[in-house]
Amino acid sequence: MADLGNPKNTIAVLQKYQFNFQKKYGQNFLIDTHVLEKIIAASEIGPDDFVLEIGPGIGTMTQYLCETAREAAAVEIDRNLIPVLEDTLSAYKNVEIIQADILKLDIADLIRRKNHGKPIKVVANLPYYITTPIVMGLLEGGLPIQSITIMVQKEVAERMQAKAGGKDYGALSLAVQYYAKAEIVANVPPNCFMPRPKVGSAVIRLTRHAAPPVHTEDEALMFRIIRASFNQRRKTLVNGIANAGIFPFTKEQIQEGISKLGVSANIRGEKLTLEQFAVLTNIFKAYGLGK
Ligand code: SAM
């Protein structure tokens, strides 16, 4: 295996193809073998697994995935990287390189085609400019995905893992909690990438729950309430929901619903746990909201 985790080899490939980094695609390539090994270990990929890699870049991590998994698919948006990947991955017959925008790709169809619709694993050093839509798309879409092991901006990893009441807690924390167990497995400094990003990074593993940890009568309504509660962070939960202007309820009715939760009328959304958001949703649902 040409070890692209070695910076010298990465530079040689970049020079061979006279590759210009595209800032708009969030291109920061990994050049640290320890980090690559850590990601592979955390992903727990084995010889029976089909793995989807988002944004393979020049194929550094893809080589590891091809060595470890039964089969891989690598989805890369940048057309200029396709000939590079065809070269760096030429020794592997168990990888499909797909030129596409991951946000537009029919992932369900890919899983049907490559893994008979059975649960897959996702591994990626994500482009940071679209971390949230990618992660939410993978979690919310009802896709058969067992785990997602990703490199993200350190602050985003902390938000994903945050518990109620903390400064990092928000709509993303709650969405991640609803769908998965989140564990930060490594902190990664900028010097592990080429070029160096301006921010610190972290590897986080999201293991999908077999069933959500809380029961809600209406998942979509719960997430609308959650988003409304965090849109105006410094407002009380009552005002956050009332000011969202999307719920057909008076302030008094919202107040009444919140009081049924048994919490202070002035509570802020950031103090509510996932369980409490689920109960609140069910109270509002019983009022006839969200139809
Ligand atoms: N996996 C490589 C590595 O670790 O060295 C590259 C990681 S780099 C942070 C992110 C990669 O995602 C880049 O190759 C970039 O071109 C690609 N990318 C950016 N936006 C994308 C999108 N919407 N769909 C698919 N790939 C994308």
Residues whose N, C-alpha, C, O or C-beta is under 5 A from the ligand:
A	BS01	SAM	Y25 G26 Q27 N28 F29 L30 I54 G55 P56 G57 T60 M61 V75 E76 I77 D78 A100 D101 I102 L103 N125 L126 P127
